Amino acid sequence: QVRLQESGPGLVKPSETLSLTCTVSGGSITSYYWNWIRQSPGRGLEWIGYIYSSGSTNYNPSLKSRVTISLDTSKNQFSLKLKSVTAADTAVYYCARVPVHVGTGHPGWLDPWGQGTLVTVSS
Amino acid sequence: EIVLTQSPATLSLSPGERATLSCRASQSISTNLAWYQQKPGQAPRLLIYDASNRATGIPARFSGSGSGTDFTLTISSLEPEDFAVYFCQQRGNWPPYTFGQGTKLEIK
């Protein structure tokens, strides 16, 4: 079955760019939406955005100005870049797959998720 | 942005008891709601989608109901492994997907 694994630095300095990669194994990256979500004690679960296998993207309006999600189909990976980070961006970052919802043709539900990676923003 | 409000924040029950968790949306989302279970140190796991459909491999003791603005997750008879945090999530009006703040189900 498909598995997702996040990787990247666990510590990022304020004002710098957070970069994470999610590697997909056991399944194709085609015809799915690939998502990033984060979780912190103060903000709870927060959806960051997705990229579809065609390359189209959709971001949370609250983060849109700072976020870029990209896809590398040759490596079965997708990536997150969040620029100009502050302490408020400290969180566990998850990647997750979303299939096309059968009834609507729109993105469906987050399943499965990666195990998550803690990113701390601190100098 | 749709706000999801979960209640109660904490639910204390014993194994074998019935658990009823609530999620209320700030506006109608039809049946565009899912429930996730999260155990300490783990990622959330999809339990229920489209308000009432069990995800693959989820035991029949988990059921979901509701539409519009009011939704319920019911666990008919609690097993020890069911004690965890439960989140609801909507896709009825997005972006963005939004989540509830969670209900912690703890052993009494």
Chai-1 contact restraints between the chains, C-beta under 6 A:
chainA,res_idxA,chainB,res_idxB,connection_type,confidence,min_distance_angstrom,max_distance_angstrom,comment,restraint_id
A,G44,B,Q101,contact,1.0,0.0,6.0,A-B,restraint_1
A,L45,B,F99,contact,1.0,0.0,6.0,A-B,restraint_2
A,W47,B,P96,contact,1.0,0.0,6.0,A-B,restraint_3
A,W47,B,Y97,contact,1.0,0.0,6.0,A-B,restraint_4
A,N58,B,P95,contact,1.0,0.0,6.0,A-B,restraint_5
A,N60,B,P96,contact,1.0,0.0,6.0,A-B,restraint_6
A,Y94,B,A43,contact,1.0,0.0,6.0,A-B,restraint_7
A,W109,B,A34,contact,1.0,0.0,6.0,A-B,restraint_8
A,W109,B,L46,contact,1.0,0.0,6.0,A-B,restraint_9
A,W109,B,Y49,contact,1.0,0.0,6.0,A-B,restraint_10
A,D111,B,L46,contact,1.0,0.0,6.0,A-B,restraint_11
A,W113,B,A43,contact,1.0,0.0,6.0,A-B,restraint_12
A,W113,B,P44,contact,1.0,0.0,6.0,A-B,restraint_13
A,Q115,B,A43,contact,1.0,0.0,6.0,A-B,restraint_14
A,G116,B,A43,contact,1.0,0.0,6.0,A-B,restraint_15
